[in-house]
């Protein structure tokens, strides 16, 4: 049963005040007539963002195509634009719409783009920690591992330090995306030997690691992936988890899904062109950072719920798993990959040490952490 809507009791207005209100109504009515006939047909709707003189305009490009971008960034940008109320407006572009994804960093640094959402490895950031962007093997098991590493294990300070050395680029925030699984069209993966020769679209760091088992990483524009899977140019993807595979249509083309995941969450970041960022007033900077946190939260829930639900209820792909002995080899090999990466620079070594300390802590903490 619905509650009865009660009409408000009209307030008494003295004659003098009533005369003032009448004058204001008359003035506003005349002003409205000068704005054009469009106002005569105004319908009730969500408030529109009003472009004002001096509005700050930004162009932001994401690594993701439009179907995925509808979840990983569009809700945030829509919310920010509405909250900024005309003081600032961000135009959102998806993968390769303004510049190729491989050119994102250069476009950001030159000011062609005001902001970017991507991982370091995909956008080829010229920093010695770029290898950790995207999927770094076994760095995480759950999505909450990413913000925990940044808040409590020093990664925030390391990222800020690295980008402070790069002209015209400001790192703003890093959050978690989905785990990494391998989805294939015709060949199920039931052993490490089954990976040999498979051409897969993937993120650079994970692709480099998985190439140890014969997997062939292939880089093509994001929007071309589904067609490449259909034509046989690609044998599969090693770029995402179940949620994305179903959302963007790759699960409609791939027939098999490997349940083993070499990492639990993708490292994705937000960056701004430094001169563009410095022109934004403090209250709008804070608003944008808050909207980034909102986006991190949205993705955490979307992926966490989606991964489990689609593994259990999804019917589009047959699930396969590696034998325990093969999986043990992958885990062991990752340790060597960690040490190799740590030796690449002192700062990379600090990141790997943070991973090791975090993993040790989680193992000692036990359930529900590990």
Secondary structure, DSSP 4 states (H G I P E B T S, - for coil): -PPPPPPPPPPP--HHHHHHHHHHHHHHHHHHHTT-GGGGG----SPPPPP-TT-EEEEEEESS-HHHHHHHTHHHHHHHHHHHTTSEEEEEE-TTSSS-GGGHHHHHHHTS-SEEEE-HHHHT-SSTTGGGSB--TTS-SSTHHHHHHHHHSSHHHHHHHHHHTSTTEEEEEEEE-PPPEEEESS----SGGGGTT-EEEE-HHHHHHHGGGT-EEE---GGGHHHHHHHTS-SEEEEE-HHHHHHTTGGGT--EEE---S-S--EEEEEEEHHHHHTS-HHHHHHHHHHHHHHHHHHHHHHHHHHHHHHHH--SSEEE---HHHHHHHHHHHHHHHHHHHTT-HHHHHHHHHHHHHHHHHHHH-TTT-
